[in-house]
């Protein structure tokens, strides 16, 4: 079992309503609404809800109920959503898994979660095959295939065939687990972040406050295993809106769908914004239906934000937060164009502080680690009370805050400015260097398309900053010229030791630059010498 965080709620402003009940209300209010569209397939509420009911009843017929877990490792599809919502209706906890993880890590995650069923698509089958049938708790017929047939796999349609299409009513409590999301999708030891029913209920109300509503058309173009996706998708359905799902992101396809479906809302990650805005025909598409665009998962550069509010209709909101919860800010870029270098102010019910290495609170303006608390915090890391405790900072008054691992500061107006991941901070000659400051300067150069600054070994300084840059296509910029250009704009202690051009930078599926992967060869070489 997970350790429950000993934190009293920071706010009780949002009432708890079981997600399945929200969905039933939405369906009853507009049964003929085409609520989901995915690759040409559509479902009205009248078609979709009975299928989720079948999933819920199938699970109950198998003896599964409150607190039990089922894992899904599959491409985005209508069937994926049927299982997701059906499991929630039955009181189960969903474990959405990333296809970016290795087979070995996925086996660890499924064992760790205690999942009773594993759902898969053809695109992820090979990741599961090495351990299929070897995990205690997953029965012989518990490996379920959405879109393929194979020995040892149960067809999804066969599994739910014959189950009742009537709604299943379960007395779900707000402390029950809603989903278990694993961090460290490609490297490191996976940690299961257990989010409660209450936490997801709070997300729905928060996003309604940011502009989601019952007539929203939300274009979903990031993977369903990601919290980035779920924080926009789940509220849209719960509030009675409709979603258009892209199983795989494509810039031109995104623009075509947005125009044809008159999309009003989208949650995107920074690299998607960059690619969309760089499309040569971007300005030819009619995007006037957009009301709100959201960005999270990684910092959105100031220049990109300015480009969005200049060229793309509707409000632009950047969100900074953790999957674990507790920390959350929002920046309305259209409302505060003079604060685009920040990530905004704390959201409703969120309390943030800045602390030093000794755990002491710092005054406004000073740089330190960001910690926060709110009424939306995880239950804990699944089965890891030690890691849960390590996440906590306790204030002198006993309040429990989560450590972000991010360095930042507040300005005189209460806006939060991010500097770096604490673990990514470069210490050179005894000075703390924040890669984000250098990246901001490099991004101002017209010929820089993408950039990441990392710390590499230095005999003289211990560490020294190195810039890895993707130059714009057709540029005649040289590494030496860019180094001289940016060093002339940086403080003496910030100056980079070199520039290396790359064709691309490695990013996760939700757009984060994988700096650990970039640093690894430099430190491996140093350790080997």
C-alpha positions in Angstrom: 0.0 0.0 0.0 1.0 3.6 -0.6 1.8 5.9 2.3 -0.9 8.6 2.7 0.5 12.1 2.8 -0.1 13.5 6.2 -1.3 16.9 4.8 -4.4 18.7 5.7 -6.0 20.2 2.6 -5.0 23.7 1.7 -8.5 24.3 0.3 -11.9 22.7 0.3 -13.4 24.9 -2.4 -14.2 22.0 -4.9 -16.7 19.3 -3.9 -15.9 15.7 -4.7 -18.0 13.9 -7.3 -17.0 10.5 -8.6 -15.8 10.7 -12.2 -18.1 8.0 -13.3 -21.1 10.0 -12.1 -19.8 13.1 -13.9 -19.7 11.0 -17.1 -23.2 9.7 -16.6 -24.5 13.2 -16.2 -22.7 14.4 -19.3 -24.1 11.5 -21.3 -27.7 12.0 -20.0 -27.5 15.7 -20.9 -26.6 15.2 -24.5 -26.8 11.5 -25.6 -26.5 12.3 -29.3 -23.3 14.3 -29.0 -20.4 12.9 -31.1 -18.2 12.9 -28.0 -15.1 11.1 -29.4 -13.5 11.1 -32.8 -10.4 9.1 -33.5 -8.9 8.5 -37.0 -12.3 8.8 -38.7 -14.2 6.7 -36.1 -16.8 8.5 -34.0 -18.9 7.7 -30.9 -21.9 9.4 -29.5 -22.5 9.2 -25.8 -25.3 6.8 -26.6 -22.8 4.5 -28.3 -19.8 5.1 -26.0 -21.3 4.9 -22.5 -22.8 1.4 -22.9 -19.4 0.1 -24.0 -17.7 1.6 -20.8 -20.5 0.0 -18.9 -19.6 -3.4 -20.4 -16.0 -3.0 -19.3 -17.1 -2.1 -15.8 -19.4 -5.1 -15.5 -16.8 -7.4 -17.0 -14.4 -6.3 -14.4 -16.9 -6.8 -11.6 -17.9 -10.2 -13.0 -14.2 -11.2 -12.7 -14.2 -10.2 -9.0 -12.3 -6.9 -9.4 -13.4 -3.8 -7.5 -12.3 -0.8 -5.5 -8.6 -0.4 -5.4 -7.7 -3.2 -7.8 -5.5 -2.1 -10.7 -5.4 -2.8 -14.5 -2.6 -1.7 -16.8 -2.9 -0.3 -20.3 0.1 -0.2 -22.7 -1.4 0.8 -26.0 -1.7 3.5 -28.7 -4.4 6.1 -28.2 -7.8 4.7 -29.3 -11.5 4.7 -28.5 -11.0 1.2 -27.0 -8.3 2.6 -24.7 -10.8 5.2 -23.4 -13.5 2.6 -23.0 -11.2 0.6 -20.7 -10.1 3.7 -18.9 -13.6 5.0 -18.1 -15.0 1.5 -17.6 -12.4 0.6 -15.0 -13.0 3.9 -13.1 -16.8 3.2 -13.1 -16.0 -0.2 -11.4 -13.9 1.6 -8.8 -10.6 0.3 -10.2 -7.3 2.2 -10.5 -5.9 2.7 -14.0 -2.2 2.1 -14.7 -1.4 3.8 -18.0 2.1 2.8 -19.2 4.5 4.4 -21.6 5.8 2.7 -24.7 9.0 4.6 -24.3 9.9 2.4 -21.3 12.0 -0.8 -21.8 10.4 -4.2 -21.6 12.4 -4.8 -18.3 11.0 -1.6 -16.8 7.5 -2.4 -17.9 7.7 -5.7 -16.2 8.8 -4.0 -13.0 6.0 -1.5 -13.2 3.3 -4.1 -13.7 4.6 -6.2 -10.9 4.9 -3.2 -8.6 1.4 -2.0 -9.4 -0.2 -5.4 -8.8 -2.2 -5.1 -12.0 -4.8 -7.9 -12.6 -5.1 -7.3 -16.4 -2.8 -5.9 -19.1 -4.3 -4.3 -22.2 -2.2 -3.8 -25.3 -2.2 -2.9 -29.0 -0.2 -4.3 -31.8 2.3 -1.4 -31.6 3.2 -2.4 -28.0 2.9 -6.1 -28.1 6.6 -6.8 -28.5 7.3 -4.9 -25.3 5.1 -7.3 -23.3 5.9 -10.6 -24.9 9.2 -11.2 -22.9 7.3 -11.3 -19.6 3.8 -12.3 -20.7 2.6 -15.2 -18.5 5.3 -14.7 -15.9 3.7 -12.1 -13.6 1.9 -13.4 -10.5 -1.6 -11.9 -10.3 -2.1 -11.6 -14.0 -4.2 -14.7 -15.0 -3.6 -16.7 -18.2 -6.4 -14.9 -20.0 -5.3 -11.5 -18.5 -3.3 -10.3 -21.4 -5.8 -8.5 -23.6 -5.4 -7.5 -27.3 -7.2 -4.4 -28.7 -6.3 -4.7 -32.3 -4.5 -8.0 -33.0 -4.8 -11.8 -32.5 -2.1 -14.0 -31.1 -1.4 -17.1 -29.0 -1.7 -16.3 -25.3 -3.7 -13.1 -25.9 -7.4 -12.6 -25.2 -9.3 -10.6 -27.8 -10.8 -7.4 -26.2 -14.2 -7.9 -27.9 -14.4 -11.5 -26.6 -13.5 -10.3 -23.1 -16.4 -7.8 -22.9 -18.9 -9.8 -25.0 -21.9 -10.7 -23.0 -21.3 -8.3 -20.2 -24.2 -6.0 -19.2 -24.5 -2.6 -20.8 -26.3 -1.3 -17.7 -24.4 1.2 -15.6 -22.5 -0.1 -12.6 -22.8 1.9 -9.4 -19.9 1.6 -6.9 -19.5 3.5 -3.7 -16.2 5.1 -4.6 -14.6 7.3 -1.9 -12.5 10.4 -2.6 -9.4 8.7 -1.1 -9.6 5.8 -3.4 -6.8 5.6 -6.1 -7.8 6.9 -9.5 -4.7 6.2 -11.5 -1.1 5.2 -11.0 1.4 7.1 -13.3 5.0 5.9 -13.4 7.8 8.4 -13.7 11.2 7.6 -15.3 9.8 6.4 -18.6 13.1 5.6 -20.2 15.8 5.4 -17.5 16.1 5.1 -13.7 14.0 3.2 -11.2 10.2 3.7 -11.9 8.2 5.4 -9.2 4.4 4.9 -9.2 2.7 8.2 -8.5 -0.7 7.4 -7.0 -3.3 10.1 -7.7 -6.6 9.9 -5.8 -10.2 10.3 -6.9 -10.2 13.6 -5.1 -7.1 14.8 -6.8 -8.6 14.2 -10.2 -11.9 15.9 -9.1 -9.9 19.0 -8.2 -8.2 19.0 -11.6 -11.6 19.1 -13.3 -12.7 22.1 -11.4 -9.4 23.8 -11.9 -9.4 23.4 -15.6 -13.0 24.6 -15.8 -11.7 27.8 -14.1 -9.1 28.0 -16.9 -11.8 28.0 -19.6 -12.8 24.4 -20.3 -16.6 24.0 -20.6 -19.4 21.8 -21.9 -19.1 23.0 -25.5 -15.4 22.6 -25.7 -13.8 20.7 -28.6 -10.4 19.5 -27.3 -7.8 18.2 -29.7 -5.7 15.5 -27.9 -2.4 14.9 -29.6 -0.2 13.6 -26.7 -0.1 10.0 -25.4 -2.9 8.8 -23.0 -0.4 7.6 -20.5 0.8 11.1 -19.8 -0.6 13.3 -17.0 -0.2 16.2 -19.5 -2.9 14.6 -21.7 -5.2 13.5 -18.9 -5.4 16.9 -17.2 -7.2 18.3 -20.3 -8.9 15.2 -21.7 -10.7 14.1 -18.5 -12.2 17.5 -17.6 -13.4 17.9 -21.2 -15.4 14.7 -21.0 -16.6 15.3 -17.5 -17.9 18.8 -18.4 -19.8 17.5 -21.4 -17.4 18.6 -24.2 -16.0 16.4 -27.0 -12.5 15.2 -27.8 -10.7 14.6 -31.1 -7.9 12.1 -30.6 -4.7 11.9 -32.7 -2.9 8.6 -31.9 0.3 10.1 -33.3 1.2 13.8 -33.6 1.8 15.3 -37.0 2.1 19.0 -37.5 0.1 19.3 -40.7 -2.5 16.8 -39.6 -3.0 18.8 -36.4 -3.6 22.0 -38.3 -6.1 20.3 -40.7 -8.0 18.8 -37.8 -8.1 22.0 -35.8 -9.6 23.8 -38.8 -12.1 21.1 -39.8 -13.3 20.3 -36.3 -13.4 23.9 -35.2 -11.2 23.0 -32.2 -11.5 25.3 -29.2 -9.0 23.8 -26.8 -5.6 22.0 -26.8 -3.0 21.0 -24.4 0.4 20.9 -26.1 4.0 20.5 -25.0 6.6 23.1 -26.1 8.2 21.2 -28.9 4.7 20.8 -30.5 4.2 24.6 -30.4 7.5 25.1 -32.0 6.8 22.7 -34.8 3.3 24.0 -35.5 4.4 27.6 -35.6 7.3 26.7 -37.9 5.0 25.0 -40.5 5.3 27.0 -43.7 1.5 27.1 -44.1 0.6 27.9 -40.5 -0.9 31.3 -41.2 -3.1 29.9 -44.0 -5.2 27.7 -41.6 -8.3 29.1 -40.0 -7.7 28.7 -36.2 -10.3 31.3 -35.2 -12.3 28.8 -33.2 -9.6 28.4 -30.6 -10.5 29.8 -27.2 -7.7 28.5 -25.0 -4.4 26.8 -25.6 -2.4 25.2 -22.8 1.2 24.2 -22.4 3.0 22.2 -19.7 5.6 19.4 -19.1 8.6 21.6 -20.0 9.4 25.4 -20.0 8.0 27.2 -23.0 10.5 29.8 -24.2 9.6 33.5 -24.0 10.0 33.9 -27.8 7.7 31.0 -28.6 5.0 32.4 -26.2 5.2 35.8 -27.9 4.9 34.1 -31.3 1.8 32.2 -30.1 -0.1 35.3 -28.7 0.8 37.2 -31.9 -0.2 34.6 -34.5 -2.6 32.1 -32.9 -6.1 33.2 -31.9 -7.4 32.6 -28.3 -5.9 32.7 -24.9 -2.5 31.1 -24.2 -1.9 29.7 -20.7 1.3 28.1 -19.5 1.0 25.7 -16.6 3.9 24.6 -14.3 3.3 21.7 -11.9 4.2 18.2 -10.9 2.4 15.0 -11.6 2.7 14.4 -7.8 0.7 17.6 -7.3 1.2 20.2 -4.6 2.8 22.7 -6.9 1.0 24.6 -9.6 1.2 28.0 -11.3 -0.5 29.4 -14.4 0.6 32.2 -16.7 -2.0 33.8 -18.9 0.4 34.9 -21.6 -2.2 37.1 -23.3 -3.0 38.9 -20.1 0.5 39.4 -18.9 2.7 39.8 -22.0 5.4 41.6 -19.9 5.8 38.4 -17.7 6.4 35.9 -20.5 9.8 34.9 -19.0 7.9 33.6 -15.9 5.5 30.6 -15.3 2.9 32.8 -13.7 1.5 32.9 -10.2 0.3 30.1 -7.9 -3.1 28.7 -8.7 -6.1 28.7 -6.5 -5.5 26.7 -3.3 -1.7 26.5 -4.0 0.9 27.7 -1.5 4.5 28.0 -2.8 7.7 28.7 -0.9 11.4 28.9 -1.8 13.9 27.1 0.4 17.7 26.8 0.6 19.8 23.7 1.0 19.3 23.7 4.8 15.6 23.7 4.3 15.1 27.3 5.4 12.6 29.5 3.8 14.1 32.3 1.6 12.7 35.8 1.1 11.2 37.1 -2.1 13.8 37.5 -4.9 16.2 34.9 -3.6 17.0 31.7 -5.6 16.3 28.3 -4.1 14.3 25.1 -4.5 10.5 25.5 -5.1 8.3 23.7 -2.7 4.5 23.7 -2.6 1.3 22.3 -1.3 -2.3 22.3 -2.4 -5.6 20.5 -2.3 -4.5 18.3 -5.2 -1.6 16.1 -4.0 -0.7 12.5 -4.7 -1.5 9.8 -2.1 2.2 8.9 -2.3 4.6 6.8 -4.3 3.1 3.4 -4.6 4.7 1.0 -2.1 7.6 3.4 -1.4 7.1 5.3 1.8 10.8 6.1 1.8 10.6 8.0 -1.5 7.4 9.7 -0.4 9.1 10.9 2.8 12.1 12.2 0.8 9.7 14.2 -1.3 8.4 16.1 1.7 9.5 19.4 3.2 7.8 20.3 6.5 7.4 23.9 7.3 8.0 25.1 10.9 4.2 25.1 11.4 4.0 21.4 10.5 2.5 21.9 7.0 3.6 19.4 4.4 5.0 20.7 1.2 6.4 18.8 -1.8 9.9 19.4 -3.1 9.9 20.2 -6.8 13.6 19.6 -7.5 13.4 22.9 -9.5 15.3 26.1 -8.7 13.4 29.4 -9.0 12.6 32.8 -7.5 9.6 35.1 -7.1 9.7 38.6 -8.5 8.2 41.7 -6.8 4.8 41.0 -8.3 4.6 37.4 -7.2 5.4 35.8 -10.5 7.5 32.6 -10.4 10.7 32.4 -12.6 12.2 28.9 -13.2 15.9 28.5 -13.5 16.8 24.8 -13.6 16.3 21.4 -12.3 18.3 21.2 -9.1 20.1 18.1 -10.4 20.9 19.9 -13.7 22.5 23.0 -12.0 26.1 23.4 -13.1 28.6 24.2 -10.4 31.7 25.7 -12.0 34.6 27.0 -10.0 32.3 27.2 -7.0 29.6 29.2 -8.8 26.1 28.1 -9.4 25.3 28.3 -13.1 21.7 27.9 -14.3 21.5 26.4 -17.8 18.1 28.0 -18.4 19.7 31.5 -18.3 22.2 30.6 -21.0 19.6 28.8 -23.1 17.4 31.9 -23.0 20.3 34.0 -24.5 21.1 31.4 -27.1 17.5 31.1 -28.2 17.5 34.8 -29.1 19.9 34.2 -32.0 18.0 34.0 -35.2 19.8 30.9 -36.4 19.2 28.8 -33.3 16.3 26.4 -33.7 16.8 24.4 -30.5 19.3 24.4 -27.6 20.2 22.6 -24.5 23.0 23.5 -22.1 24.7 20.8 -20.0 27.5 20.6 -17.5 30.5 18.6 -18.7 33.7 17.6 -16.8 36.5 20.3 -16.5 39.9 19.7 -14.9 40.1 23.4 -14.2 36.6 24.2 -12.9 35.1 20.8 -12.0 32.3 21.4 -14.4 31.8 23.8 -17.3 28.8 24.6 -19.5 28.5 23.3 -23.0 25.8 24.3 -25.5 24.3 21.7 -27.7 22.5 23.5 -30.6 20.3 22.6 -33.5 20.9 25.4 -36.1 18.1 26.6 -38.3 17.9 24.9 -41.7 20.0 26.7 -44.3 22.0 28.6 -41.7 25.7 29.3 -42.3 26.3 29.9 -38.6 29.5 28.3 -37.1 30.0 26.9 -33.7 32.8 29.3 -33.0 30.8 32.3 -34.0 27.8 31.3 -31.9 30.1 30.8 -28.9 31.6 34.2 -29.2 28.2 35.8 -29.8 26.6 34.4 -26.6 29.6 34.8 -24.4 29.6 38.5 -25.1 26.1 38.6 -23.6 26.7 36.4 -20.6 28.2 37.1 -17.2 31.8 36.1 -16.7 30.9 33.0 -14.6 28.2 31.9 -17.1 30.4 31.8 -20.2 30.2 28.5 -22.2 33.3 26.4 -23.0 32.0 25.4 -26.4 29.2 24.9 -28.8 28.4 21.6 -30.6 25.8 21.4 -33.4 23.4 18.6 -33.4 20.7 17.5 -35.9 18.2 17.0 -33.1 18.0 16.9 -29.3 16.7 13.8 -27.6 13.2 14.4 -26.1 10.7 12.3 -24.3 7.3 11.8 -25.8 6.0 14.8 -23.9 8.8 17.1 -25.2 11.3 17.2 -22.3 14.9 17.4 -23.4 16.6 14.3 -21.9 19.7 16.0 -20.4 20.8 13.0 -18.5 21.2 11.2 -21.9 23.1 14.2 -23.3 25.5 14.4 -20.3 26.2 10.6 -20.1 28.9 10.2 -22.7 31.0 13.2 -21.5 31.0 11.9 -17.9 31.5 8.3 -18.9 34.6 9.3 -20.9 35.9 11.4 -18.0 35.4 8.5 -15.5 37.1 6.1 -17.9 40.3 8.2 -18.2 
